[in-house]
Amino acid sequence: MARNSESLWVPAIRRALIADTQSIDGPVVSSKRTTSPAEAGSLKRGVALLKLLATAGPRGLSLTEIAARAELPHPSVHRLLQQLSAERLVDRQPEWKRWRLGPLAFELGIAGSTMYDIRDLCDPSMDALAHATEDTVYLVARSGFDAVCLHRREGSFPIRTLILEVGSRHPLGVGAGGLAILASIGEEERAEVIARVASGLSSFGHLTAEGVAKACAATQKHGAALIEGTINLGVSAIGLPFRDTMGQAVGALSVAAMSQRMTAARIRTITELLRTACADVELRLRARRRAGWLAG
C-alpha cells in the first residue's frame, strides 16, 4: 500500500516543482542541475501558503487574504495556488472564491501520521490529566515558528473551555502550550522566533513581541507557562513542554479552565500534574525511539 501511494505522490510533487521551475527559469534543461535560489524561494513560498491555509479551517481564505498574510503580490500568490491546485494540494470553492487545503494534503498527512503522530503516546497522560483536573487538556506540537493543536481531552466539569480546535495553528508564544515551548528553547533561537511572528501577534489579544518576551521570562522564572485571560477572556491555562531524546522541546501539554477555578493553590497542583504527565510522555518517546526503526 505504501509503495502504491508513493508512486502517486512522487510524480505529483515532481510535476509541481518542474512547473514552478519553468515559470521562473524557462524550460528545464537537465533534471540533475543544481536547484537555483529562485526555485528554492518559490518552493518556500508554496509551503508558506499551505501553512496559511492550514490555519484557515474549512472556510478557507480568499486570494486577497492569502496575499496580505503572506506579504506577497497577488499575481505570485495566484500562480502558486494554481500550481498547488493542479497537484490537489489546495482546492478552490468557485462560488465563494476561497481557497483551502486540498485532498492530497490530507493524504500526505495520513501517511506521515503513521511515522510522526505522537497522540497515542500522549493519550494516557492526557486522560489522567482530564480525570484529575476535570478540565480540558490540550496537546500542541512545534511546527517551525508555530504550534499546532494535535489533540484535546475534555474533563467532566460542566463548563468546557474549548479554546483550541484540533488542527489549528498559532504562532509560538500564543497560548500556554506554545508559550511553554518558546520559553524552553535557546535564547538566540527564541529571539528569532519572536521576530518572525511579531507581525501577527496583534490578532491574539493585542499581544506584542515585547509582551511575549516578558511572558517567556516569567515562564522560566515560575517553571510553567501561565496565560490568564489575555487571549481568551475569562479563561486561564497552564502549559509545560516535553522534550525528545535529543533534549529539544517538541510539544507541550496544557490545561485550560475558567479563570475563577484557577486559584493559586490549584495552579500549583495542576503544574505538578503537568510535570508528571510530561515526564511520562518523554519516557514513551524514548521507548518509541529505541523501537522505532525496527517497526519500519
Long-range contacts (C-beta under 8 A, 24 or more apart in sequence): 2-111, 5-107, 5-111, 9-104, 9-107, 9-108, 9-111, 12-87, 12-88, 12-104, 13-87, 15-86, 15-87, 16-46, 16-83, 16-84, 16-86, 16-87, 16-89, 17-43, 19-83, 19-86, 20-46, 20-80, 20-83, 23-79, 23-83, 42-80, 45-70, 45-72, 45-76, 45-80, 46-80, 46-83, 46-84, 49-77, 49-80, 49-81, 49-84, 49-90, 50-84, 50-89, 50-90, 50-101, 50-105, 51-143, 51-144, 51-146, 51-169, 53-90, 53-99, 53-100, 53-101, 54-101, 54-148, 54-167, 54-169, 55-168, 55-169, 55-170, 56-100, 57-100, 57-165, 57-167, 57-168, 58-100, 59-98, 59-100, 60-93, 60-96, 60-98, 60-99, 60-100, 61-98, 61-99, 61-100, 62-97, 62-98, 62-99, 63-97, 63-99, 66-99, 69-200, 115-296, 117-150, 118-150, 118-250, 118-251, 118-281, 118-285, 119-150, 119-151, 121-281, 121-284, 121-285, 121-288, 122-150, 122-151, 122-251, 122-253, 122-281, 122-284, 123-151, 124-280, 125-253, 125-277, 125-278, 125-280, 125-281, 126-151, 126-152, 126-153, 126-253, 126-277, 127-153, 128-273, 128-277, 129-153, 129-253, 129-255, 129-273, 129-274, 129-277, 130-154, 130-155, 130-156, 131-155, 131-156, 132-273, 133-255, 133-257, 133-270, 133-273, 135-161, 135-255, 135-256, 135-257, 135-261, 136-160, 136-161, 136-162, 136-163, 136-255, 136-256, 136-257, 137-253, 137-254, 137-255, 138-164, 138-176, 138-177, 138-237, 138-239, 138-253, 138-254, 138-255, 138-256, 139-177, 139-251, 139-252, 139-253, 140-164, 140-175, 140-177, 140-178, 140-181, 140-239, 140-251, 140-252, 140-254, 141-250, 141-251, 142-172, 142-181, 142-249, 142-250, 142-251, 143-169, 145-171, 145-172, 145-193, 145-196, 145-197, 146-170, 146-171, 146-172, 146-178, 146-197, 147-171, 147-172, 147-174, 147-175, 147-177, 147-178, 147-181, 147-252, 149-177, 150-251, 157-257, 157-261, 159-258, 161-232, 161-235, 161-237, 161-256, 161-257, 161-258, 163-231, 163-232, 163-235, 163-237, 163-256, 170-204, 171-197, 171-200, 171-201, 171-204, 172-197, 173-197, 173-201, 173-207, 173-212, 173-215, 173-216, 174-201, 174-204, 174-207, 174-212, 174-231, 175-227, 175-231, 175-237, 175-239, 175-254, 176-225, 176-226, 176-227, 176-237, 176-238, 176-239, 176-252, 176-254, 176-255, 176-256, 177-225, 177-237, 177-239, 177-251, 177-252, 177-253, 177-254, 178-239, 178-252, 179-212, 179-215, 179-216, 179-219, 179-225, 179-227, 179-239, 180-219, 180-224, 180-225, 180-239, 180-240, 180-241, 180-249, 180-252, 180-254, 181-241, 181-249, 181-251, 181-252, 182-212, 182-216, 183-215, 183-216, 183-217, 183-219, 183-220, 183-225, 183-241, 184-241, 184-243, 184-249, 185-248, 185-249, 190-216, 204-231, 205-230, 205-231, 205-232, 207-231, 223-271, 224-267, 224-271, 224-274, 225-252, 225-254, 226-267, 228-259, 228-262, 229-259, 234-258, 234-259, 235-259, 236-261, 236-262, 238-262, 238-267, 238-270, 238-271, 238-274, 239-274, 240-271, 240-274, 240-275, 240-277, 240-278, 241-278, 242-278, 242-279, 242-281, 242-282, 242-285, 243-282, 244-285, 244-289, 245-285, 245-286, 245-289, 251-281, 252-278, 253-277, 253-278, 253-281
